[in-house]
Amino acid sequence: MTIPVAFVLLENAGLPDEAALIETLRVRHPGKRWDRSPVARSNDTDGPMFIRADDHLMTILLMPAPMPFDQQLWRHASWVWPEPFDADGRHRAHLVISAMGSAENNAETKALSFDESTRLTTAFVGGVLEALQGCLGVVWCGKVGRSPEAWLEQSRRSFDPFPDHPYSLWMEIVPYRSGETIGAYTVGLSAFTGREIEFEVDGLDEHVVTVRVAQLSSYLIANGLDTEIKSGAVFEADTEVDHRVGVLYRNSRFNIGPVISFSSVQDRSKRLKTYEIIPTSIARHHPLLVMLGKVGLFDPAQAENQIRLRPDHYVSEVRLESFDNGLSSALSGMLTTDAYAKADTIARRALASGDTASARSLLLPWSQEVGRLQEAVKLALTLCDVFMFSPAPLRSP
């Protein structure tokens, strides 16, 4: 989403009084210019309202109908707001609020960045809530639900720098349990950074996990994906985490898109298990691997063919048929060349005559190709681009 949009839930359909809204905004944020818009309103009393904010326009559109019900959004909101379902059930209309372009026909007016638009919209929504009776709640960008009281208080800090900016209005922190580890992921952070956070560090309780994710999120909103939190980085132990924590940019196993993953480097919980990348069941029957095995160029038990995974991340340890079929298909593709057919024929003759060294030399290029396949699959499994087993669903902490 390139333009942040806020939705204000209303008990009764109606727009705020323009003059009262402008005065409210001037009091709440005196460092900004708030004024009537040079854009004339339509004759329709329910048409959009425009308010000037410095050199840009804010727009309010009244929708005389409830927002579609989103159970997951309100369930997440209920962790910090006791009455979200009541607010959703009571609202009969909603406002759509966002920043627009230049307040005047001026090509020199610089377009707002996502961060600037976010802060301006946040401040504006706070003014609307104060100027208009009957506001029941706010949904930010369709993902985060918050009470009007939270918005009225925190939106006063809309233009404050890190760490005082009201980041918790813009994103959600969702705790979960994976085996014995309590983790959390974010919703909404990717609008600022392109990635959500997936935090799964052993030995922490829900409160510490939530605080850690909140601190990281606030920092990333202010600073972006800078060199301090880059993929491959490792953070040393501190007063709350007694072991090293690794950072990895990968895809989420919970289908929330690209994430910045924080996880324990050491296997403190003793839950890591070793699995074969190319299983013995394939190695025993696939003609390429059988041939490589005869000359000592492939063994499913060798370290290059091993990966360590947490079984509690998955539904079971039953390998996915699609994963193994993909491996078999990739291996078979290595056989379909004239070069391999020729090498295989000569290697078989060499083996028949007892010349294992010559056969091994002939087949070495395909052993190297299998090695590259193993490396690629290991990386894909680590990045959650592919799965050996079916990922486990989220569990409540």
C-alpha positions in Angstrom: 0.0 0.0 0.0 1.6 3.3 -1.2 -0.9 5.6 0.5 -2.0 4.9 4.1 -5.7 4.9 4.6 -7.6 5.1 7.9 -11.2 4.0 8.4 -13.2 5.6 11.3 -16.2 3.6 12.5 -19.3 5.7 13.2 -22.4 5.0 15.2 -24.3 7.3 12.9 -23.4 8.5 9.4 -22.1 12.0 9.2 -19.1 14.2 8.5 -17.5 16.5 11.1 -18.1 20.2 11.0 -15.4 21.7 8.8 -14.7 24.8 11.0 -14.7 22.8 14.2 -12.3 20.2 12.7 -9.9 22.9 11.5 -9.8 24.5 14.9 -9.4 21.2 16.6 -6.4 20.4 14.4 -4.8 23.8 15.0 -5.0 23.2 18.7 -3.7 19.7 18.6 -0.9 20.3 16.1 -0.1 24.0 16.0 3.1 23.5 14.0 1.1 22.6 10.9 -1.0 24.8 8.7 -4.7 23.6 8.8 -7.1 25.5 6.6 -10.1 25.3 4.3 -9.3 23.6 1.0 -9.1 25.6 -2.3 -10.9 22.6 -3.8 -14.6 23.5 -3.8 -16.9 20.9 -2.2 -19.7 19.4 -4.3 -23.3 20.2 -3.7 -23.8 16.7 -2.2 -23.8 17.1 1.6 -22.4 13.6 1.8 -19.6 14.3 -0.8 -15.9 14.2 0.2 -14.5 16.9 2.5 -11.1 18.4 1.8 -8.9 20.0 4.4 -5.6 21.7 3.7 -2.6 20.4 5.7 0.4 22.5 4.9 0.9 22.2 1.2 -1.2 19.0 0.8 -4.8 18.0 1.0 -6.5 15.6 3.4 -9.8 14.0 2.3 -12.7 12.5 4.2 -15.2 10.3 2.4 -18.4 9.2 4.2 -19.5 5.7 3.5 -23.1 5.2 4.8 -22.6 1.5 5.5 -20.6 -0.7 7.9 -17.2 -2.1 6.9 -17.1 -5.8 6.0 -16.6 -7.9 9.1 -13.1 -9.2 9.6 -12.9 -11.6 12.5 -9.1 -11.9 12.5 -8.6 -8.1 12.6 -10.9 -7.7 15.6 -9.5 -10.8 17.4 -6.0 -9.3 17.1 -7.3 -5.9 18.3 -8.9 -7.5 21.4 -5.5 -8.2 22.9 -5.1 -4.4 23.6 -8.7 -3.3 23.3 -11.4 -5.0 25.3 -14.4 -4.0 23.2 -13.5 -4.3 19.5 -16.3 -6.7 18.5 -18.8 -4.4 20.3 -17.6 -1.4 18.3 -17.8 -3.3 15.0 -21.3 -4.5 15.8 -22.5 -1.1 16.7 -21.1 0.9 13.8 -23.5 1.8 10.9 -21.2 3.9 8.7 -17.5 4.7 8.4 -15.2 7.5 7.1 -12.4 6.8 4.7 -9.5 9.2 5.4 -6.2 9.7 3.5 -3.7 12.2 2.2 -3.9 13.5 -1.3 -1.7 15.5 -3.6 -0.8 19.2 -3.6 -3.3 21.7 -2.1 -2.6 23.9 -5.1 -1.8 23.4 -8.7 1.9 23.6 -8.0 4.3 21.2 -9.7 7.0 22.1 -7.2 5.2 20.6 -4.2 7.1 17.5 -3.2 5.0 14.4 -2.9 4.7 12.9 0.6 6.7 9.9 1.5 4.9 6.9 3.0 6.2 8.0 6.5 5.2 11.6 6.0 1.7 10.6 4.7 1.4 8.2 7.7 2.1 10.8 10.2 -0.1 13.4 8.6 -3.0 11.0 8.3 -2.5 9.9 11.9 -2.7 13.5 13.2 -5.7 14.2 11.0 -7.6 11.2 12.3 -7.0 12.2 15.9 -8.6 15.6 15.0 -11.6 14.0 13.4 -12.2 11.8 16.5 -12.1 14.8 18.8 -14.3 17.0 16.5 -17.0 14.3 15.7 -19.2 12.6 18.2 -20.0 8.9 17.9 -16.7 7.6 16.6 -16.3 3.9 17.8 -12.9 2.9 16.5 -10.3 3.2 13.8 -9.0 0.6 11.4 -5.6 1.5 10.0 -4.9 0.3 6.4 -7.4 -2.5 6.8 -5.1 -4.4 9.2 -5.0 -2.8 12.6 -8.0 -2.0 14.9 -7.6 0.4 17.8 -10.0 2.2 20.2 -10.8 5.9 19.7 -9.3 6.6 23.1 -5.9 5.1 22.0 -6.0 7.2 18.8 -7.0 10.4 20.6 -4.0 10.0 23.0 -1.3 8.6 20.8 -2.0 10.6 17.6 -0.9 13.7 19.5 2.6 12.3 19.0 2.1 11.9 15.2 5.1 14.1 14.4 7.4 13.1 17.2 10.7 11.4 16.3 11.7 7.9 17.3 11.2 6.5 19.8 8.1 8.5 20.7 6.2 8.1 17.4 2.9 6.3 17.8 4.0 3.2 16.0 1.5 0.9 17.8 -1.4 2.6 15.9 0.1 1.4 12.6 1.0 -2.3 13.3 -0.1 -5.3 15.3 2.0 -7.8 17.2 0.6 -11.3 17.1 1.9 -13.8 19.7 2.0 -17.5 19.1 3.5 -20.7 20.5 5.8 -23.1 18.5 6.5 -26.2 20.6 7.9 -24.8 23.9 8.9 -21.5 22.4 6.6 -18.4 22.5 7.1 -16.2 19.4 5.4 -13.3 17.7 5.0 -11.8 14.3 3.9 -8.4 13.1 1.1 -7.2 10.9 1.5 -3.9 9.1 5.2 -3.4 9.5 5.9 -4.4 5.9 4.2 -1.2 4.7 7.2 0.7 6.1 10.0 -1.8 5.6 8.8 -4.3 3.0 9.0 -7.1 5.6 7.2 -8.2 8.7 9.1 -9.5 11.8 8.9 -13.1 12.8 10.5 -13.5 16.3 11.0 -16.9 17.8 13.7 -16.9 20.5 13.9 -19.7 23.1 13.4 -19.1 26.8 11.3 -15.9 26.8 7.8 -15.3 28.1 5.0 -13.5 26.2 5.6 -10.1 27.8 9.4 -10.0 26.9 8.7 -11.3 23.4 6.1 -8.6 22.8 8.3 -5.8 24.2 11.3 -7.0 22.0 9.2 -7.1 18.9 7.7 -3.7 19.7 11.2 -2.2 20.2 12.4 -3.7 16.9 9.4 -2.5 15.0 9.6 1.0 16.3 13.3 1.1 15.4 12.7 -0.3 11.9 9.8 2.2 11.1 12.2 5.0 12.0 15.4 3.7 10.4 14.4 1.1 7.7 16.3 -2.0 7.0 19.7 -0.6 7.7 23.1 -2.3 8.3 22.4 -2.9 12.0 19.8 -5.5 11.3 21.0 -7.2 8.1 20.4 -10.8 7.1 23.1 -13.0 8.6 23.8 -10.8 11.6 24.1 -12.3 15.1 23.2 -10.5 18.3 25.1 -11.5 21.4 23.5 -12.5 24.7 22.1 -9.8 27.0 20.3 -9.4 30.3 17.1 -11.1 29.0 18.4 -13.4 26.3 21.1 -15.7 27.5 22.3 -16.9 24.1 23.0 -15.6 20.6 20.2 -14.6 18.3 20.5 -14.8 14.5 18.8 -12.6 11.9 17.7 -13.9 8.5 15.7 -12.4 5.7 13.4 -15.1 4.5 9.8 -15.9 3.7 7.4 -16.6 6.6 6.2 -20.1 7.2 2.9 -18.6 8.3 2.2 -17.1 4.8 2.6 -13.5 5.8 5.2 -12.8 3.1 8.8 -11.7 3.5 10.0 -11.4 7.1 13.0 -10.5 9.2 13.4 -13.6 11.2 14.9 -13.6 14.7 15.7 -17.0 16.2 18.0 -18.7 18.6 21.4 -19.7 17.1 22.0 -22.5 19.7 19.7 -25.4 20.0 18.8 -24.5 23.6 15.5 -26.4 23.5 17.1 -29.6 22.1 14.4 -29.7 19.4 16.5 -29.6 16.2 16.6 -32.9 14.2 18.7 -33.8 11.2 17.0 -34.9 8.0 18.3 -36.1 4.6 17.7 -33.5 1.8 17.7 -36.2 -0.8 16.3 -39.2 1.0 17.6 -42.8 0.9 14.4 -43.9 -0.8 15.3 -41.8 -3.8 19.1 -42.5 -3.6 18.4 -46.2 -3.7 16.5 -46.2 -6.9 17.3 -43.2 -9.0 19.7 -44.3 -11.8 21.9 -41.2 -11.5 22.4 -41.5 -7.7 22.9 -45.3 -8.0 25.7 -44.7 -10.5 27.3 -42.0 -8.4 27.0 -44.2 -5.3 28.9 -47.0 -7.1 31.9 -44.7 -7.6 31.8 -43.1 -4.1 30.4 -39.8 -5.3 27.1 -39.8 -3.4 26.1 -41.1 0.0 22.7 -39.9 1.5 24.4 -39.9 4.9 27.1 -37.4 4.0 27.0 -34.0 5.7 26.3 -32.2 2.4 23.0 -34.0 2.3 21.9 -33.1 5.8 19.8 -30.2 7.1 18.7 -29.5 10.7 15.1 -28.5 11.2 12.7 -28.2 14.1 9.9 -30.8 13.9 7.6 -28.7 16.0 7.5 -26.2 13.1 5.6 -28.8 11.1 2.4 -30.8 11.2 4.4 -34.1 11.1 7.7 -35.5 9.9 6.0 -37.1 6.9 7.9 -35.8 3.8 5.8 -33.9 1.3 5.3 -35.9 -1.9 5.6 -32.7 -3.9 9.0 -32.0 -2.4 10.4 -35.4 -3.2 8.9 -35.4 -6.6 10.6 -32.1 -7.3 13.9 -33.6 -6.3 13.4 -36.6 -8.5 12.5 -34.4 -11.4 15.6 -32.2 -11.0 17.8 -35.3 -10.8 16.2 -36.9 -13.9 16.8 -33.7 -15.8 20.5 -34.2 -15.3 20.3 -37.5 -17.3 18.6 -36.1 -20.4 21.8 -35.0 -22.2 24.0 -36.8 -24.8 27.0 -35.9 -22.6 25.6 -37.9 -19.7 24.6 -40.8 -21.9 28.1 -41.1 -23.2 29.7 -40.7 -19.8 27.4 -43.3 -18.3 28.2 -45.8 -21.0 31.9 -45.4 -20.7 31.8 -45.4 -16.9 29.9 -48.7 -16.8 32.5 -50.2 -19.0 35.2 -48.9 -16.7 33.5 -50.3 -13.7 33.1 -53.7 -15.4 36.8 -53.8 -15.9 37.5 -52.8 -12.3 38.7 -49.2 -13.2 36.7 -47.3 -10.5 39.0 -44.3 -10.7 38.2 -43.7 -14.4 34.5 -44.1 -13.9 34.6 -41.7 -10.9 36.5 -39.1 -13.0 33.9 -39.4 -15.9 30.9 -38.9 -13.5 32.5 -36.1 -11.3 30.7 -33.2 -13.2 27.3 -34.8 -12.4 28.3 -35.3 -8.8 29.1 -31.5 -8.7 25.7 -30.8 -10.2 24.0 -32.8 -7.6 26.0 -30.9 -5.0 24.7 -27.6 -6.3 21.1 -29.0 -6.2 21.7 -29.9 -2.5 23.0 -26.5 -1.7 20.1 -24.8 -3.4 17.5 -26.9 -1.7 19.2 -26.4 1.7 19.0 -22.6 1.2 15.4 -22.8 0.0 14.4 -24.8 3.1 16.2 -22.4 5.4 14.5 -19.4 3.7 11.1 -21.2 3.8 10.9 -20.9 0.0 10.1 -24.6 0.0 9.0 -27.0 2.7 10.1 -30.6 3.3 7.1 -31.1 5.7 3.8 -29.4 5.9 4.1 -26.2 8.1 2.3 -26.3 11.4 -0.5 -23.8 11.9 -0.3 -21.1 14.6 -1.1 -22.0 18.2 -2.3 -19.6 20.9 0.4 -18.9 23.5 
